[in-house]
Amino acid sequence: MTKTYFVSDLHLLAGHSDGDRALAEIRQVARHADVVVLGGDIFDFRWASTLTMEEAARQAVEYLRRLTGQFPGCQFHYVLGNHDYHRQFLGRLGELADGTPNLAWHRFHWRMGPNVFLHGDVMRRRMNAQRLARSRSRWLDQRQRGALRSGLYEMIVAAGLHRPIPPLVHRKRKVARRILAYLGQIGHGPEQGVRHVYFGHTHRQLGAFHYRGITFHNGGAAIKGLKYRIVRVESA
């Protein structure tokens, strides 16, 4: 039986991230896992305000190089999100994957049997493959937030004012409905045998939410003050 785990939204490199602690948990899981899926926004280039973009991309690749090198028996699949969809990182990620047998990367989604892994930014209305590609293209040359905005964001997180936002904005039925519509557009719906969807982006934990023949899973976000967990993937 394949042991597979899903994790997303660590937002490493950003000051509001609690991802370093989460990385220790990922290493514990990777010791006995067959597959670990990194489901987008593992790194956050928009809010990495203390680094140049070149240095941020270099550090991100070094994170992955150490992780994959430490656990050669575990296959890592990196499914990109919006905050880590940057031109400099994509180039370095491709080079790393070319020379790393246990690392593969995917721009928008990856399917394994009845399971689909993607980032939750597909949940916009009337989303399809072409619209997602256009949306992501605007992140390729994203600029970092300045020190003033980053400092304000840190104050908001420290005060806990960000905590009520995910459940208010990302209601689970609406999110599931829109993701399901997107899956139908790209040919990976329940009619094609998909039974489980693992996604990120919303920063809201979602444990086995059933909607129209598919079960949706979200581990939350490793951001200070928010709930987060590594999700065990259902076996095929």
C-alpha angles and dihedrals in degrees: 000000000000115000108216130173134188128210131169144163102040089146091203116189092035119107093231093055123112089188098119089068090047090053090063089056091048090054090052090052094045091058091074103017126107094201134018117189116205101204106199139285088055084140127031114212096170093063098034089107097155093061136057112247090248092053092045091053091047092051092047092054091048089054089055094042091055094044096049092041093052093053108035091162092062121079113221122203117192114203108188125233129193101268092053095041097105127141096233093049095046091055093049092043091054091050092049093049091049090060099035116077095197097050128081128166134206128194100213115358146347128209127207113180109300092350127092122192121198143139117265096237085094089077096090116117117278092004119173136161095276095048092047091052090051092047093050093046088068089062095053093088098025115162125229120251112250126247092263095055092041091052091050091050091051090053091051091050093045090053091049093236091134095061100085094047103080097053092043097047101032106049108187099232093049092047092048092048093052095044089049090052090051092049089053090053093054096042100253103109131123089278088065093050102267112148105161133041122195115193145157137192099089095078088219123118114236119183117197099323109182119214128164097332098320131094116217125209131188126170097202123233135299092231120130110271096014130103118256139173142161109250122224109222120231113251119251 
